[in-house]
Amino acid sequence: MSKRVVPLILSFVYCGLGQLYNRQIAKGLDFIIIYTILWASWFVPSLRPFGLSLVPLMWFIGMVDAYMGENVV
């Protein structure tokens, strides 16, 4: 399997895991935290439309960033 496919699959599972695999620890943790906060907006009715509308965008950006990662293992 290509060295770029593994981080892509990991980011497909959960945003930020691909960055962690690529040893981009700070970026990976940032992606995980932001993605989790966006999903958690489900519990705040006033933020729900905004947060959940950004989840697919964040997920896509995370996958592309993991695939294009600078420090591919």
MOPAC internal coordinates of N, CA, C and O (Angstrom, degrees):
PM7 1SCF
backbone

  N    0.0000 0     0.00 0     0.00 0    0    0    0
  C    1.4534 1     0.00 0     0.00 0    1    0    0
  C    1.5232 1   108.65 1     0.00 0    2    1    0
  O    1.2310 1   120.42 1   -39.69 1    3    2    1
  N    1.3058 1   116.80 1   140.31 1    3    2    1
  C    1.4529 1   122.36 1  -178.80 1    5    3    2
  C    1.5231 1   111.34 1   -61.25 1    6    5    3
  O    1.2310 1   120.95 1   -31.95 1    7    6    5
  N    1.3244 1   115.78 1   148.05 1    7    6    5
  C    1.4558 1   120.81 1   179.44 1    9    7    6
  C    1.5246 1   112.16 1   -64.85 1   10    9    7
  O    1.2310 1   120.01 1   161.88 1   11   10    9
  N    1.3020 1   117.59 1   -18.12 1   11   10    9
  C    1.4601 1   121.02 1   179.28 1   13   11   10
  C    1.5223 1   112.66 1   -90.99 1   14   13   11
  O    1.2310 1   120.17 1   160.38 1   15   14   13
  N    1.3157 1   117.29 1   -19.62 1   15   14   13
  C    1.4605 1   120.68 1  -176.11 1   17   15   14
  C    1.5307 1   111.40 1   -76.03 1   18   17   15
  O    1.2310 1   120.21 1   142.53 1   19   18   17
  N    1.3278 1   117.21 1   -37.47 1   19   18   17
  C    1.4644 1   120.50 1  -178.29 1   21   19   18
  C    1.5339 1   111.28 1   -59.83 1   22   21   19
  O    1.2310 1   118.93 1   129.02 1   23   22   21
  N    1.3469 1   119.64 1   -50.98 1   23   22   21
  C    1.4689 1   118.31 1   177.82 1   25   23   22
  C    1.5254 1   112.42 1   -63.39 1   26   25   23
  O    1.2310 1   120.00 1   148.01 1   27   26   25
  N    1.3140 1   117.61 1   -31.99 1   27   26   25
  C    1.4628 1   120.73 1   177.40 1   29   27   26
  C    1.5313 1   110.00 1   -62.97 1   30   29   27
  O    1.2310 1   120.46 1   134.22 1   31   30   29
  N    1.3133 1   116.73 1   -45.78 1   31   30   29
  C    1.4696 1   120.91 1   179.56 1   33   31   30
  C    1.5319 1   110.58 1   -65.03 1   34   33   31
  O    1.2310 1   120.55 1   137.60 1   35   34   33
  N    1.3295 1   116.55 1   -42.40 1   35   34   33
  C    1.4628 1   119.43 1   178.64 1   37   35   34
  C    1.5275 1   111.35 1   -61.76 1   38   37   35
  O    1.2310 1   120.11 1   139.71 1   39   38   37
  N    1.3357 1   117.39 1   -40.29 1   39   38   37
  C    1.4625 1   120.02 1   177.87 1   41   39   38
  C    1.5181 1   111.63 1   -71.48 1   42   41   39
  O    1.2310 1   120.33 1   155.03 1   43   42   41
  N    1.3197 1   116.97 1   -24.97 1   43   42   41
  C    1.4630 1   119.92 1   173.99 1   45   43   42
  C    1.5280 1   109.70 1   -66.89 1   46   45   43
  O    1.2310 1   120.59 1   140.81 1   47   46   45
  N    1.3268 1   116.48 1   -39.19 1   47   46   45
  C    1.4587 1   121.39 1   179.68 1   49   47   46
  C    1.5261 1   110.24 1   -66.97 1   50   49   47
  O    1.2310 1   119.94 1   130.26 1   51   50   49
  N    1.3317 1   117.73 1   -49.74 1   51   50   49
  C    1.4637 1   121.65 1   177.29 1   53   51   50
  C    1.5219 1   108.14 1  -154.80 1   54   53   51
  O    1.2310 1   120.96 1   -50.49 1   55   54   53
  N    1.2876 1   115.78 1   129.51 1   55   54   53
  C    1.4634 1   122.33 1  -176.82 1   57   55   54
  C    1.5307 1   110.58 1   -57.87 1   58   57   55
  O    1.2310 1   120.51 1   -54.29 1   59   58   57
  N    1.3184 1   116.62 1   125.71 1   59   58   57
  C    1.4555 1   122.75 1   177.76 1   61   59   58
  C    1.5174 1   113.62 1   108.93 1   62   61   59
  O    1.2310 1   119.98 1   157.94 1   63   62   61
  N    1.3236 1   117.64 1   -22.06 1   63   62   61
  C    1.4644 1   119.97 1  -179.55 1   65   63   62
  C    1.5237 1   111.82 1   -66.61 1   66   65   63
  O    1.2310 1   120.17 1   146.05 1   67   66   65
  N    1.3062 1   117.28 1   -33.95 1   67   66   65
  C    1.4684 1   120.66 1   177.91 1   69   67   66
  C    1.5129 1   112.04 1   -66.12 1   70   69   67
  O    1.2310 1   120.50 1   142.66 1   71   70   69
  N    1.3291 1   116.66 1   -37.34 1   71   70   69
  C    1.4629 1   120.43 1   177.57 1   73   71   70
  C    1.5316 1   109.80 1   -66.69 1   74   73   71
  O    1.2310 1   120.27 1   139.86 1   75   74   73
  N    1.3295 1   117.08 1   -40.14 1   75   74   73
  C    1.4625 1   119.72 1   177.03 1   77   75   74
  C    1.5203 1   110.66 1   -62.52 1   78   77   75
  O    1.2310 1   120.11 1   139.54 1   79   78   77
  N    1.3311 1   117.40 1   -40.46 1   79   78   77
  C    1.4623 1   121.59 1   177.54 1   81   79   78
  C    1.5291 1   110.73 1   -62.50 1   82   81   79
  O    1.2310 1   120.63 1   143.52 1   83   82   81
  N    1.3204 1   116.40 1   -36.48 1   83   82   81
  C    1.4690 1   121.64 1   179.22 1   85   83   82
  C    1.5296 1   112.44 1   -80.18 1   86   85   83
  O    1.2310 1   120.66 1  -172.25 1   87   86   85
  N    1.3265 1   116.35 1     7.75 1   87   86   85
  C    1.4687 1   123.13 1   179.54 1   89   87   86
  C    1.5173 1   112.89 1    64.28 1   90   89   87
  O    1.2310 1   120.59 1  -149.66 1   91   90   89
  N    1.2992 1   116.47 1    30.34 1   91   90   89
  C    1.4629 1   122.36 1   173.13 1   93   91   90
  C    1.5363 1   106.13 1  -104.38 1   94   93   91
  O    1.2310 1   121.69 1  -106.57 1   95   94   93
  N    1.3357 1   114.38 1    73.43 1   95   94   93
  C    1.4577 1   121.56 1  -168.31 1   97   95   94
  C    1.5268 1   111.98 1   -62.01 1   98   97   95
  O    1.2310 1   119.97 1   129.36 1   99   98   97
  N    1.3209 1   117.66 1   -50.64 1   99   98   97
  C    1.4680 1   120.45 1  -177.55 1  101   99   98
  C    1.5261 1   111.08 1   -62.03 1  102  101   99
  O    1.2310 1   120.78 1   135.45 1  103  102  101
  N    1.3204 1   116.11 1   -44.55 1  103  102  101
  C    1.4583 1   120.04 1   179.66 1  105  103  102
  C    1.5248 1   110.82 1   -64.74 1  106  105  103
  O    1.2310 1   120.53 1   138.34 1  107  106  105
  N    1.3258 1   116.58 1   -41.66 1  107  106  105
  C    1.4546 1   120.61 1   179.12 1  109  107  106
  C    1.5161 1   112.13 1   -62.38 1  110  109  107
  O    1.2310 1   120.40 1   136.34 1  111  110  109
  N    1.3230 1   116.84 1   -43.66 1  111  110  109
  C    1.4602 1   120.31 1   177.91 1  113  111  110
  C    1.5265 1   111.30 1   -65.34 1  114  113  111
  O    1.2310 1   120.44 1   142.03 1  115  114  113
  N    1.3304 1   116.76 1   -37.97 1  115  114  113
  C    1.4680 1   120.14 1   176.29 1  117  115  114
  C    1.5261 1   111.01 1   -61.09 1  118  117  115
  O    1.2310 1   120.62 1   133.51 1  119  118  117
  N    1.3239 1   116.42 1   -46.49 1  119  118  117
  C    1.4609 1   120.43 1   178.89 1  121  119  118
  C    1.5253 1   110.98 1   -60.82 1  122  121  119
  O    1.2310 1   120.35 1   135.84 1  123  122  121
  N    1.3316 1   116.94 1   -44.16 1  123  122  121
  C    1.4646 1   120.75 1  -179.65 1  125  123  122
  C    1.5253 1   110.90 1   -62.78 1  126  125  123
  O    1.2310 1   120.15 1   134.90 1  127  126  125
  N    1.3090 1   117.32 1   -45.10 1  127  126  125
  C    1.4651 1   121.14 1  -178.53 1  129  127  126
  C    1.5191 1   111.05 1   -64.64 1  130  129  127
  O    1.2310 1   120.13 1   132.00 1  131  130  129
  N    1.3265 1   117.37 1   -48.00 1  131  130  129
  C    1.4695 1   120.48 1  -178.66 1  133  131  130
  C    1.5224 1   110.64 1   -64.43 1  134  133  131
  O    1.2310 1   120.29 1   136.77 1  135  134  133
  N    1.3293 1   117.05 1   -43.23 1  135  134  133
  C    1.4644 1   121.45 1  -179.95 1  137  135  134
  C    1.5261 1   110.82 1   -62.75 1  138  137  135
  O    1.2310 1   120.55 1   138.66 1  139  138  137
  N    1.3173 1   116.55 1   -41.34 1  139  138  137
  C    1.4608 1   120.88 1   179.05 1  141  139  138
  C    1.5237 1   111.13 1   -66.74 1  142  141  139
  O    1.2310 1   120.27 1   139.64 1  143  142  141
  N    1.3148 1   117.09 1   -40.36 1  143  142  141
  C    1.4722 1   120.59 1   177.83 1  145  143  142
  C    1.5236 1   110.27 1   -63.77 1  146  145  143
  O    1.2310 1   120.31 1   138.53 1  147  146  145
  N    1.3339 1   117.01 1   -41.47 1  147  146  145
  C    1.4657 1   119.65 1   178.36 1  149  147  146
  C    1.5229 1   110.73 1   -61.57 1  150  149  147
  O    1.2310 1   120.17 1   137.61 1  151  150  149
  N    1.3381 1   117.28 1   -42.39 1  151  150  149
  C    1.4662 1   119.79 1   177.27 1  153  151  150
  C    1.5245 1   110.99 1   -67.26 1  154  153  151
  O    1.2310 1   119.96 1   144.41 1  155  154  153
  N    1.3306 1   117.68 1   -35.59 1  155  154  153
  C    1.4620 1   121.55 1  -179.62 1  157  155  154
  C    1.5235 1   111.88 1   -68.80 1  158  157  155
  O    1.2310 1   120.28 1   162.07 1  159  158  157
  N    1.3228 1   117.06 1   -17.93 1  159  158  157
  C    1.4734 1   119.75 1   178.62 1  161  159  158
  C    1.5292 1   111.15 1   -63.26 1  162  161  159
  O    1.2310 1   120.41 1   167.26 1  163  162  161
  N    1.3268 1   116.81 1   -12.74 1  163  162  161
  C    1.4659 1   120.93 1   176.42 1  165  163  162
  C    1.5358 1   110.82 1   -58.34 1  166  165  163
  O    1.2310 1   120.51 1   149.44 1  167  166  165
  N    1.3307 1   116.64 1   -30.56 1  167  166  165
  C    1.4594 1   121.29 1  -175.88 1  169  167  166
  C    1.5270 1   113.43 1   -86.27 1  170  169  167
  O    1.2310 1   120.01 1   175.38 1  171  170  169
  N    1.3351 1   117.58 1    -4.62 1  171  170  169
  C    1.4626 1   121.70 1   177.55 1  173  171  170
  C    1.5270 1   106.79 1  -115.27 1  174  173  171
  O    1.2310 1   120.30 1   -78.27 1  175  174  173
  N    1.3388 1   117.04 1   101.73 1  175  174  173
  C    1.4709 1   119.80 1  -173.02 1  177  175  174
  C    1.5292 1   114.78 1   -54.11 1  178  177  175
  O    1.2310 1   119.81 1   144.94 1  179  178  177
  N    1.3274 1   117.96 1   -35.06 1  179  178  177
  C    1.4680 1   119.03 1  -178.64 1  181  179  178
  C    1.5314 1   112.20 1   -72.41 1  182  181  179
  O    1.2310 1   119.92 1   155.41 1  183  182  181
  N    1.3291 1   117.76 1   -24.59 1  183  182  181
  C    1.4694 1   121.32 1  -179.80 1  185  183  182
  C    1.5219 1   113.18 1   -98.42 1  186  185  183
  O    1.2310 1   120.54 1   169.49 1  187  186  185
  N    1.3234 1   116.58 1   -10.51 1  187  186  185
  C    1.4664 1   121.45 1  -173.48 1  189  187  186
  C    1.5311 1   113.37 1   -53.81 1  190  189  187
  O    1.2310 1   118.58 1   129.37 1  191  190  189
  N    1.3403 1   120.31 1   -50.63 1  191  190  189
  C    1.4791 1   118.36 1  -178.03 1  193  191  190
  C    1.5275 1   112.88 1   -63.40 1  194  193  191
  O    1.2310 1   120.42 1   140.24 1  195  194  193
  N    1.3101 1   116.81 1   -39.76 1  195  194  193
  C    1.4612 1   120.64 1  -178.87 1  197  195  194
  C    1.5293 1   111.13 1   -68.53 1  198  197  195
  O    1.2310 1   120.77 1   129.81 1  199  198  197
  N    1.3262 1   116.13 1   -50.19 1  199  198  197
  C    1.4650 1   120.24 1  -176.95 1  201  199  198
  C    1.5066 1   113.17 1   -63.62 1  202  201  199
  O    1.2310 1   120.58 1   131.91 1  203  202  201
  N    1.3123 1   116.49 1   -48.09 1  203  202  201
  C    1.4633 1   119.59 1  -176.71 1  205  203  202
  C    1.5192 1   112.65 1   -71.67 1  206  205  203
  O    1.2310 1   120.08 1   157.04 1  207  206  205
  N    1.3241 1   117.45 1   -22.96 1  207  206  205
  C    1.4638 1   118.85 1   176.69 1  209  207  206
  C    1.5300 1   111.05 1   -73.53 1  210  209  207
  O    1.2310 1   120.34 1   157.81 1  211  210  209
  N    1.3305 1   116.96 1   -22.19 1  211  210  209
  C    1.4628 1   120.45 1  -179.85 1  213  211  210
  C    1.5265 1   113.48 1   -91.15 1  214  213  211
  O    1.2310 1   119.83 1   167.09 1  215  214  213
  N    1.3296 1   117.93 1   -12.91 1  215  214  213
  C    1.4697 1   120.96 1  -178.60 1  217  215  214
  C    1.5271 1   112.06 1   -57.73 1  218  217  215
  O    1.2310 1   118.78 1   129.40 1  219  218  217
  N    1.3420 1   119.92 1   -50.60 1  219  218  217
  C    1.4775 1   118.22 1  -179.64 1  221  219  218
  C    1.5342 1   112.87 1   -63.03 1  222  221  219
  O    1.2310 1   120.10 1   143.83 1  223  222  221
  N    1.3192 1   117.41 1   -36.17 1  223  222  221
  C    1.4625 1   120.52 1   178.78 1  225  223  222
  C    1.5275 1   110.30 1   -64.86 1  226  225  223
  O    1.2310 1   120.45 1   133.81 1  227  226  225
  N    1.3171 1   116.74 1   -46.19 1  227  226  225
  C    1.4652 1   121.06 1   179.48 1  229  227  226
  C    1.5162 1   110.73 1   -62.98 1  230  229  227
  O    1.2310 1   120.39 1   139.25 1  231  230  229
  N    1.3122 1   116.86 1   -40.75 1  231  230  229
  C    1.4672 1   122.17 1   179.43 1  233  231  230
  C    1.5258 1   110.32 1   -61.89 1  234  233  231
  O    1.2310 1   120.67 1   134.27 1  235  234  233
  N    1.3383 1   116.32 1   -45.73 1  235  234  233
  C    1.4656 1   121.40 1   179.99 1  237  235  234
  C    1.5284 1   110.87 1   -64.40 1  238  237  235
  O    1.2310 1   120.33 1   134.55 1  239  238  237
  N    1.3272 1   116.98 1   -45.45 1  239  238  237
  C    1.4648 1   121.06 1   179.47 1  241  239  238
  C    1.5261 1   110.17 1   -61.26 1  242  241  239
  O    1.2310 1   120.47 1   139.16 1  243  242  241
  N    1.3253 1   116.70 1   -40.84 1  243  242  241
  C    1.4598 1   120.23 1   178.53 1  245  243  242
  C    1.5196 1   112.61 1   -62.31 1  246  245  243
  O    1.2310 1   120.56 1   138.80 1  247  246  245
  N    1.3345 1   116.54 1   -41.20 1  247  246  245
  C    1.4672 1   119.77 1   179.69 1  249  247  246
  C    1.5270 1   111.17 1   -67.31 1  250  249  247
  O    1.2310 1   120.20 1   136.17 1  251  250  249
  N    1.3212 1   117.23 1   -43.83 1  251  250  249
  C    1.4697 1   120.62 1  -179.90 1  253  251  250
  C    1.5205 1   109.74 1   -64.37 1  254  253  251
  O    1.2310 1   120.23 1   136.03 1  255  254  253
  N    1.3377 1   117.16 1   -43.97 1  255  254  253
  C    1.4468 1   120.78 1  -179.83 1  257  255  254
  C    1.5333 1   111.11 1   -63.34 1  258  257  255
  O    1.2310 1   119.92 1   139.44 1  259  258  257
  N    1.3104 1   117.76 1   -40.56 1  259  258  257
  C    1.4715 1   120.64 1   178.47 1  261  259  258
  C    1.5160 1   110.54 1   -65.54 1  262  261  259
  O    1.2310 1   120.10 1   139.78 1  263  262  261
  N    1.3174 1   117.41 1   -40.22 1  263  262  261
  C    1.4633 1   121.45 1   179.56 1  265  263  262
  C    1.5279 1   111.02 1   -65.26 1  266  265  263
  O    1.2310 1   120.50 1   140.60 1  267  266  265
  N    1.3220 1   116.65 1   -39.40 1  267  266  265
  C    1.4559 1   121.39 1  -177.71 1  269  267  266
  C    1.5336 1   112.93 1   -89.31 1  270  269  267
  O    1.2310 1   119.98 1  -175.98 1  271  270  269
  N    1.3260 1   117.65 1     4.02 1  271  270  269
  C    1.4655 1   124.12 1  -173.23 1  273  271  270
  C    1.5153 1   115.09 1   -39.91 1  274  273  271
  O    1.2310 1   121.46 1   -38.11 1  275  274  273
  N    1.3152 1   114.82 1   141.89 1  275  274  273
  C    1.4668 1   121.66 1  -177.21 1  277  275  274
  C    1.5259 1   112.20 1   -69.97 1  278  277  275
  O    1.2310 1   120.68 1   135.68 1  279  278  277
  N    1.3167 1   116.30 1   -44.32 1  279  278  277
  C    1.4727 1   120.96 1  -174.04 1  281  279  278
  C    1.5224 1   110.21 1  -104.97 1  282  281  279
  O    1.2310 1   120.48 1  -117.78 1  283  282  281
  N    1.3029 1   116.69 1    62.22 1  283  282  281
  C    1.4547 1   120.35 1  -178.81 1  285  283  282
  C    1.5211 1   108.77 1   -65.91 1  286  285  283
  O    1.2310 1   120.76 1   -51.88 1  287  286  285
  N    1.3224 1   116.15 1   128.12 1  287  286  285
  C    1.4759 1   122.09 1  -176.54 1  289  287  286
  C    1.5097 1   110.37 1   -64.85 1  290  289  287
  O    1.2310 1   120.10 1   180.00 1  291  290  289

